[in-house]
Amino acid sequence: MTEQYEVIVVGGGTAGLSAGLVLGRARRRTLVVDAGEPRNAPAAHLHGYLSRDGMAPDEFLAVGREEIARYGVELVRDRAVDAERDGPGFAVTLAGGRTVRGRALVVATGLKDELPRVPGLAERFGRDVLHCPYCHGWEVRDQPFGVLATGPLGVHQALMVSQWSKDVVFFPHQVAEAEFTDVDLRRLAAAGIDVVPGEVAGLEVTDDRLTGVRLADGTVHERSVLFAAPRPVPRGELLAKLGAELRETPFGAYPVIDERGLTTVPGLWAVGNAGGFAEQLINAASRGYRAGAAINGELLFADIDAAAGV
């Protein structure tokens, strides 16, 4: 069974819902396909979003779903497993067996985080194992921080979190000393950050709270917060399959897009973390809004030009 929409949005997170909201208000028949895997699910609260600071992520998404429903936008809990060109538009196959067609396709599938393989770390991610000081720094301010290096950029993370605590220990972990420059080491010293060499073997937890970082040699360094940068893995399979040009970055391959979110494939759009690594929640909402407005304009003028014969 094939169903026709004007716009299909794959991804029901902040960016996808924002695009759906704008398109619904523009009276476009829109479908949002939501696999139910938001990146911020491990976090108890979201922060830095004006008027929504401190809100639970699942509550935020629930409000968004209610809002798009007011404007006739359909949301289906399913997964897009395939997509192909269908004339000037797209045909999208869902895991549940439906095939849906749209004149425009918005990919808002985001990315997933691959955490360092340290025993116990994944279980505490989003609680006292964190990655973003802007998201969580205020809530853990002035506590003893640890920073687990996952690459040379670990120095940058350690320096950043020093804005929220003056008690910071940097664990190079499995990153060789040669990967850090003399400038890196001088900056760490200037910021008062201690560098503790040696591989991190695990975490110490007492009463369901992080209390220390344990090295392979058995020594334990008391810490109540550990920052660790996950490896971002873009969920760009649909974009690649449809032939969108990708660009390699230190954080993975992302589509080449213009300022509105349009890829190099006509009618194919990428918003939120599907379009770039650094799109935090409020930026993702903005990107979805911008793409939704641009898509409506393109469809409107395409229809007017077709009727006018121009």
Phi and psi in degrees as GROMACS dihedral restraints (atoms count N, CA, C in turn):
[ dihedral_restraints ]
;  ai    aj    ak    al  type     phi  dphi    fc
    3     4     5     6     1  -115.9    20    10
    4     5     6     7     1   134.0    20    10
    6     7     8     9     1  -119.8    20    10
    7     8     9    10     1   142.6    20    10
    9    10    11    12     1  -105.8    20    10
   10    11    12    13     1   130.2    20    10
   12    13    14    15     1  -127.3    20    10
   13    14    15    16     1   167.1    20    10
   15    16    17    18     1   -82.2    20    10
   16    17    18    19     1   -41.4    20    10
   18    19    20    21     1  -136.0    20    10
   19    20    21    22     1   135.9    20    10
   21    22    23    24     1  -112.8    20    10
   22    23    24    25     1   129.2    20    10
   24    25    26    27     1  -112.5    20    10
   25    26    27    28     1   118.2    20    10
   27    28    29    30     1   -99.4    20    10
   28    29    30    31     1   108.2    20    10
   30    31    32    33     1   124.3    20    10
   31    32    33    34     1   119.0    20    10
   33    34    35    36     1  -109.2    20    10
   34    35    36    37     1    32.5    20    10
   36    37    38    39     1   -87.1    20    10
   37    38    39    40     1  -159.9    20    10
   39    40    41    42     1   -59.5    20    10
   40    41    42    43     1   -47.7    20    10
   42    43    44    45     1   -65.6    20    10
   43    44    45    46     1   -44.7    20    10
   45    46    47    48     1   -65.1    20    10
   46    47    48    49     1   -43.3    20    10
   48    49    50    51     1   -66.0    20    10
   49    50    51    52     1   -37.3    20    10
   51    52    53    54     1   -64.1    20    10
   52    53    54    55     1   -43.7    20    10
   54    55    56    57     1   -62.6    20    10
   55    56    57    58     1   -42.4    20    10
   57    58    59    60     1   -62.8    20    10
   58    59    60    61     1   -37.9    20    10
   60    61    62    63     1   -62.5    20    10
   61    62    63    64     1   -47.2    20    10
   63    64    65    66     1   -64.0    20    10
   64    65    66    67     1   -42.1    20    10
   66    67    68    69     1   -69.0    20    10
   67    68    69    70     1   -37.8    20    10
   69    70    71    72     1   -63.4    20    10
   70    71    72    73     1   -42.6    20    10
   72    73    74    75     1   -68.1    20    10
   73    74    75    76     1   -21.0    20    10
   75    76    77    78     1   -89.2    20    10
   76    77    78    79     1     8.8    20    10
   78    79    80    81     1    67.4    20    10
   79    80    81    82     1    32.2    20    10
   81    82    83    84     1   -95.9    20    10
   82    83    84    85     1   133.7    20    10
   84    85    86    87     1   -71.1    20    10
   85    86    87    88     1   109.8    20    10
   87    88    89    90     1  -126.3    20    10
   88    89    90    91     1   140.7    20    10
   90    91    92    93     1  -119.3    20    10
   91    92    93    94     1   130.4    20    10
   93    94    95    96     1  -108.3    20    10
   94    95    96    97     1   123.0    20    10
   96    97    98    99     1  -101.1    20    10
   97    98    99   100     1   118.0    20    10
   99   100   101   102     1  -120.0    20    10
  100   101   102   103     1   114.4    20    10
  102   103   104   105     1   -81.7    20    10
  103   104   105   106     1    -8.3    20    10
  105   106   107   108     1    72.4    20    10
  106   107   108   109     1    38.8    20    10
  108   109   110   111     1  -129.2    20    10
  109   110   111   112     1    63.3    20    10
  111   112   113   114     1   -66.4    20    10
  112   113   114   115     1   141.5    20    10
  114   115   116   117     1   -63.8    20    10
  115   116   117   118     1   -33.4    20    10
  117   118   119   120     1   -90.7    20    10
  118   119   120   121     1    17.3    20    10
  120   121   122   123     1   -57.1    20    10
  121   122   123   124     1   -35.6    20    10
  123   124   125   126     1   -67.7    20    10
  124   125   126   127     1   -17.7    20    10
  126   127   128   129     1   -83.3    20    10
  127   128   129   130     1   142.6    20    10
  129   130   131   132     1   -79.7    20    10
  130   131   132   133     1   -29.2    20    10
  132   133   134   135     1  -142.8    20    10
  133   134   135   136     1   155.1    20    10
  135   136   137   138     1  -104.7    20    10
  136   137   138   139     1   151.5    20    10
  138   139   140   141     1  -140.2    20    10
  139   140   141   142     1   157.2    20    10
  141   142   143   144     1    83.4    20    10
  142   143   144   145     1     5.9    20    10
  144   145   146   147     1  -103.4    20    10
  145   146   147   148     1   108.7    20    10
  147   148   149   150     1   -53.8    20    10
  148   149   150   151     1   127.1    20    10
  150   151   152   153     1    82.2    20    10
  151   152   153   154     1    -8.4    20    10
  153   154   155   156     1  -125.0    20    10
  154   155   156   157     1    12.6    20    10
  156   157   158   159     1   -61.0    20    10
  157   158   159   160     1   128.2    20    10
  159   160   161   162     1    90.8    20    10
  160   161   162   163     1    -1.9    20    10
  162   163   164   165     1   -75.1    20    10
  163   164   165   166     1   147.1    20    10
  165   166   167   168     1   -71.8    20    10
  166   167   168   169     1   135.6    20    10
  168   169   170   171     1   -55.7    20    10
  169   170   171   172     1   -40.8    20    10
  171   172   173   174     1   -67.6    20    10
  172   173   174   175     1   -33.7    20    10
  174   175   176   177     1   -68.1    20    10
  175   176   177   178     1   -40.3    20    10
  177   178   179   180     1   -59.1    20    10
  178   179   180   181     1   -46.7    20    10
  180   181   182   183     1   -67.6    20    10
  181   182   183   184     1   -36.6    20    10
  183   184   185   186     1   -62.2    20    10
  184   185   186   187     1   -41.5    20    10
  186   187   188   189     1   -63.2    20    10
  187   188   189   190     1   -41.8    20    10
  189   190   191   192     1   -61.4    20    10
  190   191   192   193     1   -41.1    20    10
  192   193   194   195     1   -63.8    20    10
  193   194   195   196     1   -40.1    20    10
  195   196   197   198     1   -63.2    20    10
  196   197   198   199     1   -39.3    20    10
  198   199   200   201     1   -66.8    20    10
  199   200   201   202     1   -44.0    20    10
  201   202   203   204     1   -68.3    20    10
  202   203   204   205     1   -30.2    20    10
  204   205   206   207     1   -64.4    20    10
  205   206   207   208     1   -30.3    20    10
  207   208   209   210     1   -61.0    20    10
  208   209   210   211     1   -26.0    20    10
  210   211   212   213     1  -106.8    20    10
  211   212   213   214     1    18.9    20    10
  213   214   215   216     1    80.6    20    10
  214   215   216   217     1     9.4    20    10
  216   217   218   219     1   -74.6    20    10
  217   218   219   220     1   129.6    20    10
  219   220   221   222     1   -89.8    20    10
  220   221   222   223     1   135.3    20    10
  222   223   224   225     1  -120.1    20    10
  223   224   225   226     1   130.9    20    10
  225   226   227   228     1  -122.9    20    10
  226   227   228   229     1   134.6    20    10
  228   229   230   231     1   -85.0    20    10
  229   230   231   232     1   100.1    20    10
  231   232   233   234     1  -163.3    20    10
  232   233   234   235     1   177.4    20    10
  234   235   236   237     1  -125.0    20    10
  235   236   237   238     1   132.2    20    10
  237   238   239   240     1   -79.6    20    10
  238   239   240   241     1   118.0    20    10
  240   241   242   243     1  -105.8    20    10
  241   242   243   244     1   -12.3    20    10
  243   244   245   246     1  -159.7    20    10
  244   245   246   247     1   155.7    20    10
  246   247   248   249     1  -153.3    20    10
  247   248   249   250     1   145.7    20    10
  249   250   251   252     1  -150.6    20    10
  250   251   252   253     1   161.2    20    10
  252   253   254   255     1   -66.4    20    10
  253   254   255   256     1   138.9    20    10
  255   256   257   258     1  -135.3    20    10
  256   257   258   259     1    86.1    20    10
  258   259   260   261     1    65.3    20    10
  259   260   261   262     1  -131.7    20    10
  261   262   263   264     1   -80.0    20    10
  262   263   264   265     1    -9.1    20    10
  264   265   266   267     1  -113.2    20    10
  265   266   267   268     1  -146.8    20    10
  267   268   269   270     1  -140.2    20    10
  268   269   270   271     1   148.1    20    10
  270   271   272   273     1  -115.9    20    10
  271   272   273   274     1   127.9    20    10
  273   274   275   276     1  -119.3    20    10
  274   275   276   277     1   127.4    20    10
  276   277   278   279     1   -98.7    20    10
  277   278   279   280     1   130.4    20    10
  279   280   281   282     1  -101.3    20    10
  280   281   282   283     1   153.2    20    10
  282   283   284   285     1   -59.8    20    10
  283   284   285   286     1   -30.6    20    10
  285   286   287   288     1   -74.7    20    10
  286   287   288   289     1    -4.8    20    10
  288   289   290   291     1   109.2    20    10
  289   290   291   292     1   -11.9    20    10
  291   292   293   294     1   -76.3    20    10
  292   293   294   295     1   149.1    20    10
  294   295   296   297     1  -119.0    20    10
  295   296   297   298     1   125.6    20    10
  297   298   299   300     1  -120.7    20    10
  298   299   300   301     1   144.6    20    10
  300   301   302   303     1  -119.0    20    10
  301   302   303   304     1   147.4    20    10
  303   304   305   306     1  -148.1    20    10
  304   305   306   307     1   153.1    20    10
  306   307   308   309     1   -72.8    20    10
  307   308   309   310     1   -30.5    20    10
  309   310   311   312     1  -133.6    20    10
  310   311   312   313     1   149.7    20    10
  312   313   314   315     1  -128.0    20    10
  313   314   315   316     1   126.3    20    10
  315   316   317   318     1  -109.4    20    10
  316   317   318   319     1   121.8    20    10
  318   319   320   321     1   -99.0    20    10
  319   320   321   322     1   116.0    20    10
  321   322   323   324     1  -130.2    20    10
  322   323   324   325     1    44.0    20    10
  324   325   326   327     1   -82.9    20    10
  325   326   327   328     1    -7.5    20    10
  327   328   329   330     1    65.9    20    10
  328   329   330   331     1  -147.0    20    10
  330   331   332   333     1  -146.0    20    10
  331   332   333   334     1   167.7    20    10
  333   334   335   336     1  -119.1    20    10
  334   335   336   337     1   152.7    20    10
  336   337   338   339     1   -99.9    20    10
  337   338   339   340     1   125.0    20    10
  339   340   341   342     1  -100.0    20    10
  340   341   342   343     1   115.2    20    10
  342   343   344   345     1   -85.4    20    10
  343   344   345   346     1   153.3    20    10
  345   346   347   348     1   -56.9    20    10
  346   347   348   349     1   144.7    20    10
  348   349   350   351     1   -85.0    20    10
  349   350   351   352     1    74.0    20    10
  351   352   353   354     1  -116.4    20    10
  352   353   354   355     1   124.9    20    10
  354   355   356   357     1   -52.9    20    10
  355   356   357   358     1   130.7    20    10
  357   358   359   360     1    87.8    20    10
  358   359   360   361     1   -12.3    20    10
  360   361   362   363     1   -70.5    20    10
  361   362   363   364     1   -46.7    20    10
  363   364   365   366     1   -60.9    20    10
  364   365   366   367     1   -36.1    20    10
  366   367   368   369     1   -65.9    20    10
  367   368   369   370     1   -22.6    20    10
  369   370   371   372     1  -107.5    20    10
  370   371   372   373     1     4.9    20    10
  372   373   374   375     1   -65.1    20    10
  373   374   375   376     1   131.0    20    10
  375   376   377   378     1    90.0    20    10
  376   377   378   379     1    -4.3    20    10
  378   379   380   381     1  -111.7    20    10
  379   380   381   382     1   -80.6    20    10
  381   382   383   384     1  -119.4    20    10
  382   383   384   385     1     3.8    20    10
  384   385   386   387     1  -107.1    20    10
  385   386   387   388     1   115.6    20    10
  387   388   389   390     1  -128.7    20    10
  388   389   390   391     1   169.4    20    10
  390   391   392   393     1  -129.5    20    10
  391   392   393   394     1   -24.2    20    10
  393   394   395   396     1  -124.6    20    10
  394   395   396   397     1   114.9    20    10
  396   397   398   399     1   -67.5    20    10
  397   398   399   400     1   -29.1    20    10
  399   400   401   402     1   -69.8    20    10
  400   401   402   403     1   -29.5    20    10
  402   403   404   405     1   -80.3    20    10
  403   404   405   406     1   -35.5    20    10
  405   406   407   408     1  -131.8    20    10
  406   407   408   409     1    -7.3    20    10
  408   409   410   411     1   -57.3    20    10
  409   410   411   412     1   -43.0    20    10
  411   412   413   414     1   -60.7    20    10
  412   413   414   415     1   -40.0    20    10
  414   415   416   417     1   -68.8    20    10
  415   416   417   418     1   -24.4    20    10
  417   418   419   420     1  -115.2    20    10
  418   419   420   421     1    16.1    20    10
  420   421   422   423     1   -55.0    20    10
  421   422   423   424     1   144.3    20    10
  423   424   425   426     1    67.4    20    10
  424   425   426   427     1     9.4    20    10
  426   427   428   429     1   -89.3    20    10
  427   428   429   430     1   164.4    20    10
  429   430   431   432     1   -71.2    20    10
  430   431   432   433     1   117.5    20    10
  432   433   434   435     1   -99.2    20    10
  433   434   435   436     1   146.2    20    10
  435   436   437   438     1  -118.5    20    10
  436   437   438   439     1   150.6    20    10
  438   439   440   441     1  -128.3    20    10
  439   440   441   442     1   120.0    20    10
  441   442   443   444     1   -94.2    20    10
  442   443   444   445     1   117.4    20    10
  444   445   446   447     1   -73.1    20    10
  445   446   447   448     1   133.6    20    10
  447   448   449   450     1  -115.8    20    10
  448   449   450   451     1     5.1    20    10
  450   451   452   453     1   170.8    20    10
  451   452   453   454     1  -178.2    20    10
  453   454   455   456     1   -58.5    20    10
  454   455   456   457     1   -27.2    20    10
  456   457   458   459     1   -71.2    20    10
  457   458   459   460     1    -5.2    20    10
  459   460   461   462     1   -60.6    20    10
  460   461   462   463     1   -30.9    20    10
  462   463   464   465     1   -62.4    20    10
  463   464   465   466     1   -43.7    20    10
  465   466   467   468     1   -59.2    20    10
  466   467   468   469     1   -43.7    20    10
  468   469   470   471     1   -63.4    20    10
  469   470   471   472     1   -42.2    20    10
  471   472   473   474     1   -62.3    20    10
  472   473   474   475     1   -42.9    20    10
  474   475   476   477     1   -64.7    20    10
  475   476   477   478     1   -39.2    20    10
  477   478   479   480     1   -64.1    20    10
  478   479   480   481     1   -45.6    20    10
  480   481   482   483     1   -70.8    20    10
  481   482   483   484     1   -14.8    20    10
  483   484   485   486     1   -65.8    20    10
  484   485   486   487     1   -12.2    20    10
  486   487   488   489     1   -69.3    20    10
  487   488   489   490     1   -24.7    20    10
  489   490   491   492     1  -104.0    20    10
  490   491   492   493     1   -13.5    20    10
  492   493   494   495     1  -154.6    20    10
  493   494   495   496     1   142.2    20    10
  495   496   497   498     1   -96.0    20    10
  496   497   498   499     1     3.1    20    10
  498   499   500   501     1  -112.5    20    10
  499   500   501   502     1    87.0    20    10
  501   502   503   504     1  -124.9    20    10
  502   503   504   505     1   131.0    20    10
  504   505   506   507     1  -116.9    20    10
  505   506   507   508     1   130.7    20    10
  507   508   509   510     1  -102.6    20    10
  508   509   510   511     1   124.5    20    10
  510   511   512   513     1  -108.1    20    10
  511   512   513   514     1   103.8    20    10
  513   514   515   516     1   -60.7    20    10
  514   515   516   517     1   -24.8    20    10
  516   517   518   519     1    59.5    20    10
  517   518   519   520     1  -116.0    20    10
  519   520   521   522     1   -98.8    20    10
  520   521   522   523     1     8.5    20    10
  522   523   524   525     1   -87.3    20    10
  523   524   525   526     1   124.2    20    10
  525   526   527   528     1   -65.9    20    10
  526   527   528   529     1   145.1    20    10
  528   529   530   531     1   -58.2    20    10
  529   530   531   532     1   -31.1    20    10
  531   532   533   534     1   -65.2    20    10
  532   533   534   535     1   -18.7    20    10
  534   535   536   537     1   -78.6    20    10
  535   536   537   538     1   -12.3    20    10
  537   538   539   540     1   -99.1    20    10
  538   539   540   541     1   134.5    20    10
  540   541   542   543     1   -82.9    20    10
  541   542   543   544     1   168.1    20    10
  543   544   545   546     1   -62.1    20    10
  544   545   546   547     1   -36.3    20    10
  546   547   548   549     1   -63.6    20    10
  547   548   549   550     1   -40.8    20    10
  549   550   551   552     1   -55.2    20    10
  550   551   552   553     1   -50.7    20    10
  552   553   554   555     1   -66.2    20    10
  553   554   555   556     1   -37.8    20    10
  555   556   557   558     1   -66.1    20    10
  556   557   558   559     1   -38.4    20    10
  558   559   560   561     1   -66.6    20    10
  559   560   561   562     1   -42.4    20    10
  561   562   563   564     1   -60.2    20    10
  562   563   564   565     1   -43.3    20    10
  564   565   566   567     1   -64.6    20    10
  565   566   567   568     1   -41.7    20    10
  567   568   569   570     1   -64.4    20    10
  568   569   570   571     1   -31.9    20    10
  570   571   572   573     1   -85.1    20    10
  571   572   573   574     1    -1.3    20    10
  573   574   575   576     1    74.8    20    10
  574   575   576   577     1    26.2    20    10
  576   577   578   579     1   -94.6    20    10
  577   578   579   580     1   123.4    20    10
  579   580   581   582     1   -78.4    20    10
  580   581   582   583     1   139.2    20    10
  582   583   584   585     1  -107.2    20    10
  583   584   585   586     1   121.9    20    10
  585   586   587   588     1  -116.2    20    10
  586   587   588   589     1   104.7    20    10
  588   589   590   591     1   -71.5    20    10
  589   590   591   592     1   163.4    20    10
  591   592   593   594     1   114.6    20    10
  592   593   594   595     1   149.9    20    10
  594   595   596   597     1   -76.1    20    10
  595   596   597   598     1   135.6    20    10
  597   598   599   600     1   -80.8    20    10
  598   599   600   601     1   125.2    20    10
  600   601   602   603     1  -101.0    20    10
  601   602   603   604     1   -20.3    20    10
  603   604   605   606     1   174.8    20    10
  604   605   606   607     1  -177.0    20    10
  606   607   608   609     1  -116.7    20    10
  607   608   609   610     1   148.7    20    10
  609   610   611   612     1   -99.8    20    10
  610   611   612   613     1   129.1    20    10
  612   613   614   615     1  -130.5    20    10
  613   614   615   616     1   131.2    20    10
  615   616   617   618     1  -129.6    20    10
  616   617   618   619     1   128.1    20    10
  618   619   620   621     1    51.5    20    10
  619   620   621   622     1    44.2    20    10
  621   622   623   624     1    60.5    20    10
  622   623   624   625     1    33.0    20    10
  624   625   626   627     1  -134.7    20    10
  625   626   627   628     1   139.2    20    10
  627   628   629   630     1   -65.8    20    10
  628   629   630   631     1   130.3    20    10
  630   631   632   633     1  -123.7    20    10
  631   632   633   634     1   -15.4    20    10
  633   634   635   636     1  -170.7    20    10
  634   635   636   637     1   166.1    20    10
  636   637   638   639     1  -114.6    20    10
  637   638   639   640     1   124.4    20    10
  639   640   641   642     1  -103.9    20    10
  640   641   642   643     1   128.8    20    10
  642   643   644   645     1   -89.2    20    10
  643   644   645   646     1   167.3    20    10
  645   646   647   648     1   -62.5    20    10
  646   647   648   649     1   -27.2    20    10
  648   649   650   651     1   -82.6    20    10
  649   650   651   652     1     2.5    20    10
  651   652   653   654     1    96.1    20    10
  652   653   654   655     1   -13.9    20    10
  654   655   656   657     1   -70.2    20    10
  655   656   657   658     1   146.0    20    10
  657   658   659   660     1  -120.9    20    10
  658   659   660   661     1   130.9    20    10
  660   661   662   663     1  -109.5    20    10
  661   662   663   664     1   119.6    20    10
  663   664   665   666     1   -66.2    20    10
  664   665   666   667     1   122.2    20    10
  666   667   668   669     1  -146.0    20    10
  667   668   669   670     1   146.0    20    10
  669   670   671   672     1  -111.1    20    10
  670   671   672   673     1    -8.2    20    10
  672   673   674   675     1  -140.2    20    10
  673   674   675   676     1   138.3    20    10
  675   676   677   678     1  -128.1    20    10
  676   677   678   679     1   122.2    20    10
  678   679   680   681     1   -94.6    20    10
  679   680   681   682     1   132.3    20    10
  681   682   683   684     1  -145.6    20    10
  682   683   684   685     1   126.0    20    10
  684   685   686   687     1   -84.9    20    10
  685   686   687   688     1   118.5    20    10
  687   688   689   690     1   -70.8    20    10
  688   689   690   691     1   163.0    20    10
  690   691   692   693     1   -87.8    20    10
  691   692   693   694     1   115.7    20    10
  693   694   695   696     1   -75.5    20    10
  694   695   696   697     1   133.7    20    10
  696   697   698   699     1  -119.9    20    10
  697   698   699   700     1   105.5    20    10
  699   700   701   702     1   -62.6    20    10
  700   701   702   703     1   140.8    20    10
  702   703   704   705     1   -94.7    20    10
  703   704   705   706     1    70.9    20    10
  705   706   707   708     1  -108.3    20    10
  706   707   708   709     1    24.1    20    10
  708   709   710   711     1   -59.8    20    10
  709   710   711   712     1   -43.3    20    10
  711   712   713   714     1   -65.8    20    10
  712   713   714   715     1   -39.1    20    10
  714   715   716   717     1   -62.5    20    10
  715   716   717   718     1   -45.5    20    10
  717   718   719   720     1   -65.0    20    10
  718   719   720   721     1   -41.0    20    10
  720   721   722   723     1   -63.2    20    10
  721   722   723   724     1   -34.5    20    10
  723   724   725   726     1   -85.4    20    10
  724   725   726   727     1     1.6    20    10
  726   727   728   729     1    88.7    20    10
  727   728   729   730     1    15.9    20    10
  729   730   731   732     1   -66.4    20    10
  730   731   732   733     1   136.7    20    10
  732   733   734   735     1   -68.9    20    10
  733   734   735   736     1   133.6    20    10
  735   736   737   738     1  -111.1    20    10
  736   737   738   739     1   152.6    20    10
  738   739   740   741     1  -122.2    20    10
  739   740   741   742     1   136.0    20    10
  741   742   743   744     1   -82.0    20    10
  742   743   744   745     1   135.2    20    10
  744   745   746   747     1  -131.4    20    10
  745   746   747   748     1   169.1    20    10
  747   748   749   750     1   -62.0    20    10
  748   749   750   751     1   -11.6    20    10
  750   751   752   753     1  -114.8    20    10
  751   752   753   754     1    16.6    20    10
  753   754   755   756     1   117.8    20    10
  754   755   756   757     1  -179.1    20    10
  756   757   758   759     1   -96.5    20    10
  757   758   759   760     1   124.3    20    10
  759   760   761   762     1  -124.8    20    10
  760   761   762   763     1   155.1    20    10
  762   763   764   765     1   -71.3    20    10
  763   764   765   766     1   149.1    20    10
  765   766   767   768     1   -75.5    20    10
  766   767   768   769     1   120.4    20    10
  768   769   770   771     1  -131.7    20    10
  769   770   771   772     1   156.2    20    10
  771   772   773   774     1   -86.7    20    10
  772   773   774   775     1  -174.6    20    10
  774   775   776   777     1   -66.4    20    10
  775   776   777   778     1   -14.0    20    10
  777   778   779   780     1   -95.8    20    10
  778   779   780   781     1   -15.1    20    10
  780   781   782   783     1   107.4    20    10
  781   782   783   784     1     3.6    20    10
  783   784   785   786     1   -76.5    20    10
  784   785   786   787     1   129.6    20    10
  786   787   788   789     1   -80.4    20    10
  787   788   789   790     1  -172.8    20    10
  789   790   791   792     1   -78.5    20    10
  790   791   792   793     1    -3.5    20    10
  792   793   794   795     1  -100.9    20    10
  793   794   795   796     1   121.3    20    10
  795   796   797   798     1   -55.2    20    10
  796   797   798   799     1   131.4    20    10
  798   799   800   801     1    84.6    20    10
  799   800   801   802     1    -4.0    20    10
  801   802   803   804     1  -108.4    20    10
  802   803   804   805     1   122.8    20    10
  804   805   806   807     1  -121.2    20    10
  805   806   807   808     1   151.4    20    10
  807   808   809   810     1  -132.0    20    10
  808   809   810   811     1   128.8    20    10
  810   811   812   813     1  -133.1    20    10
  811   812   813   814     1   161.9    20    10
  813   814   815   816     1    64.8    20    10
  814   815   816   817     1  -147.3    20    10
  816   817   818   819     1   -71.5    20    10
  817   818   819   820     1    -7.9    20    10
  819   820   821   822     1   -70.9    20    10
  820   821   822   823     1   -21.3    20    10
  822   823   824   825     1  -103.2    20    10
  823   824   825   826     1   -10.2    20    10
  825   826   827   828     1   178.5    20    10
  826   827   828   829     1   156.8    20    10
  828   829   830   831     1   -71.9    20    10
  829   830   831   832     1   -36.2    20    10
  831   832   833   834     1   -92.3    20    10
  832   833   834   835     1    18.5    20    10
  834   835   836   837     1   -85.5    20    10
  835   836   837   838     1    93.2    20    10
  837   838   839   840     1   -74.3    20    10
  838   839   840   841     1   176.1    20    10
  840   841   842   843     1   -51.3    20    10
  841   842   843   844     1   -51.1    20    10
  843   844   845   846     1   -68.5    20    10
  844   845   846   847     1   -32.8    20    10
  846   847   848   849     1   -69.9    20    10
  847   848   849   850     1   -37.5    20    10
  849   850   851   852     1   -62.6    20    10
  850   851   852   853     1   -40.9    20    10
  852   853   854   855     1   -62.3    20    10
  853   854   855   856     1   -41.2    20    10
  855   856   857   858     1   -64.3    20    10
  856   857   858   859     1   -42.9    20    10
  858   859   860   861     1   -63.7    20    10
  859   860   861   862     1   -40.4    20    10
  861   862   863   864     1   -64.0    20    10
  862   863   864   865     1   -42.2    20    10
  864   865   866   867     1   -60.9    20    10
  865   866   867   868     1   -47.5    20    10
  867   868   869   870     1   -62.3    20    10
  868   869   870   871     1   -43.0    20    10
  870   871   872   873     1   -65.9    20    10
  871   872   873   874     1   -42.4    20    10
  873   874   875   876     1   -59.2    20    10
  874   875   876   877     1   -44.5    20    10
  876   877   878   879     1   -65.6    20    10
  877   878   879   880     1   -40.9    20    10
  879   880   881   882     1   -66.3    20    10
  880   881   882   883     1   -39.9    20    10
  882   883   884   885     1   -63.2    20    10
  883   884   885   886     1   -45.8    20    10
  885   886   887   888     1   -58.2    20    10
  886   887   888   889     1   -43.7    20    10
  888   889   890   891     1   -62.1    20    10
  889   890   891   892     1   -42.5    20    10
  891   892   893   894     1   -64.3    20    10
  892   893   894   895     1   -43.8    20    10
  894   895   896   897     1   -66.0    20    10
  895   896   897   898     1   -40.9    20    10
  897   898   899   900     1   -60.4    20    10
  898   899   900   901     1   -50.0    20    10
  900   901   902   903     1   -73.9    20    10
  901   902   903   904     1   -27.6    20    10
  903   904   905   906     1   -64.2    20    10
  904   905   906   907     1   -41.8    20    10
  906   907   908   909     1   -68.8    20    10
  907   908   909   910     1   -41.0    20    10
  909   910   911   912     1   -64.8    20    10
  910   911   912   913     1   -43.0    20    10
  912   913   914   915     1   -66.0    20    10
  913   914   915   916     1   -37.1    20    10
  915   916   917   918     1   -64.7    20    10
  916   917   918   919     1   -40.4    20    10
  918   919   920   921     1   -70.1    20    10
  919   920   921   922     1   -31.1    20    10
  921   922   923   924     1   -85.7    20    10
  922   923   924   925     1   -10.4    20    10
  924   925   926   927     1    71.8    20    10
  925   926   927   928     1    31.2    20    10
